[in-house]
Amino acid sequence: MITIELLRNVLGWAGLFNLLLVTVWFSLFLGMHDRMYAWHRRWFRLSVETFDAIHYAGMAWAKIATWIFFILPYLALRIAS
């Protein structure tokens, strides 16, 4: 049975984990941009601008989803209890 405390803990840790993943993604994107672009270009015809836009949009989506599905429910449960 899931208790409020267990749900709050799962949401909190999942939110932190997802934000860590986005941070790692951003760090790799900055540090290995050219290598990542060359790797993706093997499969897809992408300009550098399109490649950058896809990654930034993905990072933005991941951060927004993390806030909506993990952090805000965690904060709501924290405030409610």
N, CA, C and O atoms as a MOPAC input file, in Angstrom:
PM7 MOZYME 1SCF
protein

 N      0.84400 1    -1.18600 1     0.00000 1
 C      0.00000 1     0.00000 1     0.00000 1
 C      0.88300 1     1.24100 1     0.00000 1
 O      1.87800 1     1.30900 1     0.72200 1
 N      0.51300 1     2.20500 1    -0.80600 1
 C      1.29600 1     3.43500 1    -0.90400 1
 C      0.76800 1     4.44800 1     0.09700 1
 O     -0.41700 1     4.78400 1     0.10200 1
 N      1.65800 1     4.92100 1     0.93000 1
 C      1.29500 1     5.96600 1     1.87500 1
 C      1.69100 1     7.31700 1     1.28700 1
 O      2.44500 1     7.40100 1     0.31800 1
 N      1.16300 1     8.36000 1     1.89800 1
 C      1.49500 1     9.71400 1     1.45300 1
 C      2.99000 1     9.96300 1     1.59400 1
 O      3.61200 1    10.58300 1     0.73100 1
 N      3.55400 1     9.47600 1     2.68300 1
 C      4.99500 1     9.67000 1     2.90900 1
 C      5.83100 1     8.95900 1     1.84500 1
 O      6.81300 1     9.51400 1     1.35200 1
 N      5.44600 1     7.73900 1     1.49300 1
 C      6.16700 1     7.00400 1     0.44900 1
 C      6.04500 1     7.71100 1    -0.90000 1
 O      7.03200 1     7.85600 1    -1.62100 1
 N      4.83800 1     8.14700 1    -1.23500 1
 C      4.62700 1     8.86100 1    -2.49000 1
 C      5.44800 1    10.14600 1    -2.53300 1
 O      6.05400 1    10.47200 1    -3.55500 1
 N      5.46300 1    10.86600 1    -1.42500 1
 C      6.24700 1    12.10300 1    -1.34900 1
 C      7.73700 1    11.81300 1    -1.53600 1
 O      8.42800 1    12.55600 1    -2.23300 1
 N      8.23100 1    10.75300 1    -0.92700 1
 C      9.64300 1    10.39300 1    -1.08100 1
 C      9.96800 1     9.99600 1    -2.51800 1
 O     10.99600 1    10.40200 1    -3.06100 1
 N      9.09800 1     9.20900 1    -3.12800 1
 C      9.32700 1     8.78400 1    -4.51600 1
 C      9.32900 1     9.98700 1    -5.44800 1
 O     10.20200 1    10.10500 1    -6.30800 1
 N      8.35600 1    10.88000 1    -5.28200 1
 C      8.30000 1    12.07400 1    -6.12900 1
 C      9.52800 1    12.95800 1    -5.93300 1
 O     10.07300 1    13.48600 1    -6.90200 1
 N      9.95800 1    13.12000 1    -4.70200 1
 C     11.13300 1    13.94900 1    -4.42500 1
 C     12.40000 1    13.39200 1    -5.05300 1
 O     13.15200 1    14.11800 1    -5.70400 1
 N     12.63600 1    12.08800 1    -4.85200 1
 C     13.84100 1    11.47800 1    -5.40900 1
 C     13.78100 1    11.41600 1    -6.93300 1
 O     14.79500 1    11.62100 1    -7.60000 1
 N     12.60500 1    11.13700 1    -7.48600 1
 C     12.46800 1    11.09400 1    -8.94400 1
 C     12.70400 1    12.47600 1    -9.54000 1
 O     13.33200 1    12.59200 1   -10.59200 1
 N     12.21300 1    13.51800 1    -8.89000 1
 C     12.45400 1    14.88000 1    -9.35800 1
 C     13.93200 1    15.22800 1    -9.35300 1
 O     14.44600 1    15.79600 1   -10.31800 1
 N     14.61100 1    14.89100 1    -8.27500 1
 C     16.05100 1    15.15000 1    -8.21000 1
 C     16.82000 1    14.36100 1    -9.26600 1
 O     17.73200 1    14.88600 1    -9.90400 1
 N     16.44500 1    13.10200 1    -9.44300 1
 C     17.09900 1    12.26100 1   -10.43800 1
 C     16.91600 1    12.82800 1   -11.84900 1
 O     17.86600 1    12.88300 1   -12.63000 1
 N     15.69700 1    13.24700 1   -12.16700 1
 C     15.44600 1    13.81000 1   -13.49500 1
 C     16.19600 1    15.11900 1   -13.70700 1
 O     16.72200 1    15.35300 1   -14.79500 1
 N     16.25600 1    15.96500 1   -12.70400 1
 C     17.02600 1    17.20500 1   -12.84400 1
 C     18.51400 1    16.91100 1   -12.99300 1
 O     19.21500 1    17.62000 1   -13.71600 1
 N     18.99900 1    15.88100 1   -12.32300 1
 C     20.39100 1    15.45600 1   -12.49300 1
 C     20.63900 1    14.97800 1   -13.92000 1
 O     21.67000 1    15.29800 1   -14.51100 1
 N     19.70400 1    14.21800 1   -14.47600 1
 C     19.84200 1    13.75100 1   -15.85300 1
 C     19.90200 1    14.91200 1   -16.83700 1
 O     20.71200 1    14.89900 1   -17.76400 1
 N     19.05500 1    15.90800 1   -16.64300 1
 C     19.07100 1    17.07400 1   -17.53100 1
 C     20.38600 1    17.83100 1   -17.37600 1
 O     20.92700 1    18.33800 1   -18.35900 1
 N     20.89900 1    17.91100 1   -16.16300 1
 C     22.17900 1    18.59000 1   -15.94000 1
 C     23.31600 1    17.83800 1   -16.63200 1
 O     24.18800 1    18.45900 1   -17.24000 1
 N     23.31200 1    16.52000 1   -16.54500 1
 C     24.33400 1    15.71600 1   -17.22800 1
 C     24.20100 1    15.88200 1   -18.74100 1
 O     25.20100 1    16.04100 1   -19.44100 1
 N     22.97000 1    15.84400 1   -19.24200 1
 C     22.71700 1    16.03700 1   -20.66900 1
 C     23.26300 1    17.38600 1   -21.13200 1
 O     23.94100 1    17.46500 1   -22.15700 1
 N     22.96800 1    18.45000 1   -20.37600 1
 C     23.45300 1    19.78200 1   -20.73600 1
 C     24.97900 1    19.84500 1   -20.68100 1
 O     25.60300 1    20.43800 1   -21.56100 1
 N     25.57900 1    19.24800 1   -19.66800 1
 C     27.04200 1    19.25000 1   -19.54800 1
 C     27.70000 1    18.51000 1   -20.70700 1
 O     28.69000 1    18.98100 1   -21.26700 1
 N     27.14900 1    17.34900 1   -21.06500 1
 C     27.68800 1    16.61100 1   -22.20800 1
 C     27.48200 1    17.38200 1   -23.50400 1
 O     28.35000 1    17.38800 1   -24.37700 1
 N     26.33300 1    18.02900 1   -23.62200 1
 C     26.04600 1    18.82500 1   -24.81500 1
 C     27.05800 1    19.96000 1   -24.95900 1
 O     27.52700 1    20.23600 1   -26.06300 1
 N     27.39100 1    20.61000 1   -23.86700 1
 C     28.37800 1    21.69300 1   -23.93000 1
 C     29.78600 1    21.16800 1   -24.17300 1
 O     30.52600 1    21.70800 1   -24.99600 1
 N     30.14800 1    20.11900 1   -23.45700 1
 C     31.51700 1    19.62900 1   -23.52000 1
 C     31.84600 1    18.79700 1   -24.74500 1
 O     32.99300 1    18.77200 1   -25.18900 1
 N     30.84500 1    18.11100 1   -25.29700 1
 C     31.10400 1    17.20400 1   -26.42300 1
 C     30.21700 1    17.53400 1   -27.62400 1
 O     29.81300 1    16.63600 1   -28.36200 1
 N     29.91900 1    18.79800 1   -27.81700 1
 C     28.98600 1    19.21100 1   -28.86200 1
 C     29.38500 1    18.69300 1   -30.23700 1
 O     28.57000 1    18.08500 1   -30.93100 1
 N     30.62100 1    18.92700 1   -30.63100 1
 C     31.05400 1    18.53700 1   -31.97600 1
 C     31.02100 1    17.02400 1   -32.16500 1
 O     30.61900 1    16.53700 1   -33.22100 1
 N     31.43500 1    16.29800 1   -31.16300 1
 C     31.43000 1    14.84100 1   -31.25200 1
 C     29.99500 1    14.29700 1   -31.31600 1
 O     29.70400 1    13.37900 1   -32.08300 1
 N     29.11300 1    14.87400 1   -30.50700 1
 C     27.70900 1    14.45300 1   -30.53700 1
 C     27.07400 1    14.77600 1   -31.88700 1
 O     26.31700 1    13.97300 1   -32.43200 1
 N     27.38300 1    15.94200 1   -32.41700 1
 C     26.82200 1    16.32800 1   -33.72000 1
 C     27.31200 1    15.38500 1   -34.81900 1
 O     26.52800 1    14.95500 1   -35.66600 1
 N     28.58600 1    15.06900 1   -34.80600 1
 C     29.12900 1    14.16100 1   -35.82000 1
 C     28.48600 1    12.78300 1   -35.70300 1
 O     28.20500 1    12.14400 1   -36.71700 1
 N     28.25400 1    12.32700 1   -34.49700 1
 C     27.64400 1    11.02900 1   -34.26900 1
 C     26.20600 1    10.99900 1   -34.79200 1
 O     25.80900 1    10.04100 1   -35.45700 1
 N     25.42600 1    12.03900 1   -34.49700 1
 C     24.04300 1    12.09900 1   -34.95400 1
 C     23.94600 1    12.33700 1   -36.45800 1
 O     22.98600 1    11.91300 1   -37.10300 1
 N     24.91900 1    12.99900 1   -36.99200 1
 C     24.87800 1    13.30800 1   -38.42200 1
 C     25.06900 1    12.06500 1   -39.28400 1
 O     24.73600 1    12.08000 1   -40.46800 1
 N     25.59300 1    11.00700 1   -38.71600 1
 C     25.71600 1     9.75100 1   -39.44800 1
 C     24.34500 1     9.22400 1   -39.87700 1
 O     24.19700 1     8.64800 1   -40.95500 1
 N     23.35800 1     9.43000 1   -39.02300 1
 C     22.02300 1     8.88200 1   -39.27200 1
 C     21.05700 1     9.89000 1   -39.86700 1
 O     20.17600 1     9.51800 1   -40.64200 1
 N     21.20600 1    11.15600 1   -39.51900 1
 C     20.23800 1    12.17300 1   -39.92100 1
 C     20.93400 1    13.32700 1   -40.61700 1
 O     22.07700 1    13.65200 1   -40.29500 1
 N     20.26100 1    13.94100 1   -41.55700 1
 C     20.76900 1    15.16600 1   -42.18400 1
 C     20.31700 1    16.34400 1   -41.34000 1
 O     19.18400 1    16.81200 1   -41.45500 1
 N     21.20300 1    16.80700 1   -40.50700 1
 C     20.88900 1    17.91000 1   -39.60400 1
 C     21.91100 1    19.02000 1   -39.74900 1
 O     23.11300 1    18.77300 1   -39.84700 1
 N     21.41400 1    20.24700 1   -39.76100 1
 C     22.33800 1    21.36800 1   -39.65200 1
 C     22.69300 1    21.52400 1   -38.17600 1
 O     22.01700 1    20.97300 1   -37.30700 1
 N     23.73300 1    22.26200 1   -37.90400 1
 C     24.13100 1    22.49700 1   -36.51200 1
 C     23.01000 1    23.22000 1   -35.77100 1
 O     22.73100 1    22.91500 1   -34.61100 1
 N     22.37400 1    24.16800 1   -36.43400 1
 C     21.29500 1    24.92500 1   -35.80000 1
 C     20.11400 1    24.02100 1   -35.43700 1
 O     19.53800 1    24.15200 1   -34.35700 1
 N     19.75800 1    23.10800 1   -36.33600 1
 C     18.66300 1    22.17800 1   -36.05700 1
 C     19.03600 1    21.23000 1   -34.92300 1
 O     18.22100 1    20.95400 1   -34.04200 1
 N     20.25500 1    20.74000 1   -34.95000 1
 C     20.73900 1    19.85800 1   -33.88300 1
 C     20.65300 1    20.55900 1   -32.53200 1
 O     20.16500 1    19.98400 1   -31.55900 1
 N     21.12800 1    21.79900 1   -32.47500 1
 C     21.07500 1    22.55400 1   -31.22700 1
 C     19.63600 1    22.78600 1   -30.77800 1
 O     19.32000 1    22.64600 1   -29.59600 1
 N     18.76000 1    23.14200 1   -31.72500 1
 C     17.36000 1    23.40700 1   -31.37800 1
 C     16.67300 1    22.15800 1   -30.84000 1
 O     15.89700 1    22.23700 1   -29.88800 1
 N     16.95100 1    21.01700 1   -31.44000 1
 C     16.34600 1    19.76700 1   -30.96700 1
 C     16.80000 1    19.46200 1   -29.54300 1
 O     15.98800 1    19.08100 1   -28.69900 1
 N     18.08400 1    19.62600 1   -29.27700 1
 C     18.58100 1    19.32700 1   -27.92600 1
 C     18.05400 1    20.31900 1   -26.89800 1
 O     17.65100 1    19.91600 1   -25.80700 1
 N     18.05000 1    21.59700 1   -27.22300 1
 C     17.52700 1    22.58000 1   -26.27300 1
 C     16.03800 1    22.37100 1   -26.02400 1
 O     15.57900 1    22.51800 1   -24.89200 1
 N     15.27900 1    22.03100 1   -27.06100 1
 C     13.85200 1    21.76400 1   -26.88000 1
 C     13.65700 1    20.51600 1   -26.02100 1
 O     12.76800 1    20.48000 1   -25.16900 1
 N     14.47300 1    19.50400 1   -26.23900 1
 C     14.38700 1    18.29100 1   -25.41800 1
 C     14.71000 1    18.56300 1   -23.96300 1
 O     14.03800 1    18.05400 1   -23.06700 1
 N     15.73600 1    19.36500 1   -23.72600 1
 C     16.08700 1    19.70500 1   -22.34800 1
 C     14.97600 1    20.52500 1   -21.69500 1
 O     14.64500 1    20.30900 1   -20.53000 1
 N     14.40700 1    21.45700 1   -22.44000 1
 C     13.31300 1    22.27400 1   -21.89900 1
 C     12.10700 1    21.39500 1   -21.58200 1
 O     11.49600 1    21.53600 1   -20.52300 1
 N     11.76100 1    20.48400 1   -22.50200 1
 C     10.63500 1    19.58900 1   -22.26300 1
 C     10.88300 1    18.72600 1   -21.02700 1
 O      9.98400 1    18.53900 1   -20.20800 1
 N     12.07100 1    18.21400 1   -20.89400 1
 C     12.39600 1    17.35400 1   -19.75400 1
 C     12.29700 1    18.13300 1   -18.43700 1
 O     11.79300 1    17.60800 1   -17.44400 1
 N     12.77100 1    19.37100 1   -18.42700 1
 C     12.68400 1    20.17600 1   -17.20300 1
 C     11.24300 1    20.52300 1   -16.86800 1
 O     10.84100 1    20.44400 1   -15.70700 1
 N     10.45900 1    20.90900 1   -17.87500 1
 C      9.05800 1    21.24900 1   -17.63100 1
 C      8.29500 1    20.02200 1   -17.13800 1
 O      7.52000 1    20.11800 1   -16.18700 1
 N      8.50700 1    18.87000 1   -17.77700 1
 C      7.83500 1    17.64100 1   -17.35300 1
 C      8.23200 1    17.26100 1   -15.92900 1
 O      7.39200 1    16.80400 1   -15.15300 1
 N      9.49700 1    17.44400 1   -15.58200 1
 C      9.95200 1    17.13700 1   -14.22700 1
 C      9.24700 1    18.02500 1   -13.21500 1
 O      8.81100 1    17.54500 1   -12.16800 1
 N      9.13000 1    19.29800 1   -13.51100 1
 C      8.44500 1    20.21300 1   -12.60000 1
 C      6.97000 1    19.86900 1   -12.47200 1
 O      6.42400 1    19.86800 1   -11.36900 1
 N      6.31700 1    19.57500 1   -13.60200 1
 C      4.87200 1    19.31200 1   -13.56500 1
 C      4.55200 1    17.97900 1   -12.90200 1
 O      3.62800 1    17.90100 1   -12.09300 1
 N      5.29800 1    16.93600 1   -13.22800 1
 C      4.94000 1    15.59900 1   -12.77800 1
 C      5.62300 1    15.14600 1   -11.48800 1
 O      5.17800 1    14.17800 1   -10.87200 1
 N      6.68600 1    15.81800 1   -11.07000 1
 C      7.39700 1    15.37300 1    -9.87300 1
 C      7.52100 1    16.45900 1    -8.80500 1
 O      7.10400 1    16.26000 1    -7.66400 1
 N      8.08700 1    17.58900 1    -9.16800 1
 C      8.40900 1    18.59400 1    -8.14400 1
 C      7.16100 1    19.28400 1    -7.59900 1
 O      7.02000 1    19.42100 1    -6.38400 1
 N      6.25400 1    19.72100 1    -8.47200 1
 C      5.04000 1    20.38900 1    -7.98400 1
 C      4.14600 1    19.45800 1    -7.16000 1
 O      3.65700 1    19.87600 1    -6.11000 1
 N      3.91100 1    18.20700 1    -7.59300 1
 C      3.15900 1    17.29900 1    -6.70400 1
 C      3.87300 1    17.04300 1    -5.38100 1
 O      3.22900 1    16.92800 1    -4.33900 1
 N      5.20200 1    16.95300 1    -5.42000 1
 C      5.97300 1    16.77300 1    -4.17900 1
 C      5.74400 1    17.97100 1    -3.25000 1
 O      5.48900 1    17.79800 1    -2.05800 1
 N      5.83500 1    19.17600 1    -3.80100 1
 C      5.62400 1    20.37700 1    -2.97500 1
 C      4.20100 1    20.44300 1    -2.45000 1
 O      3.98600 1    20.84100 1    -1.30600 1
 N      3.22000 1    20.05600 1    -3.27000 1
 C      1.82900 1    20.04400 1    -2.81800 1
 C      1.64100 1    19.07800 1    -1.66200 1
 O      0.95600 1    19.40000 1    -0.69100 1
 N      2.23700 1    17.90500 1    -1.75200 1
 C      2.14000 1    16.93900 1    -0.65400 1
 C      2.87400 1    17.43700 1     0.58900 1
 O      2.43500 1    17.20300 1     1.71500 1
 N      3.98100 1    18.11800 1     0.37700 1
 C      4.73400 1    18.68100 1     1.51500 1
 C      3.89400 1    19.72200 1     2.23900 1
 O      3.83200 1    19.74200 1     3.46900 1
 N      3.24200 1    20.59600 1     1.45500 1
 C      2.42200 1    21.65400 1     2.06100 1
 C      1.17900 1    21.07800 1     2.73900 1
 O      0.77200 1    21.52900 1     3.81000 1
 N      0.58000 1    20.06500 1     2.08800 1
 C     -0.67200 1    19.49400 1     2.62200 1
 C     -0.47000 1    18.69100 1     3.90300 1
 O     -1.40700 1    18.53000 1     4.68400 1
 N      0.74000 1    18.18700 1     4.12600 1
 C      0.91300 1    17.36100 1     5.32800 1
 C      1.78100 1    18.00000 1     6.37300 1
 O      2.00700 1    17.41200 1     7.43200 1

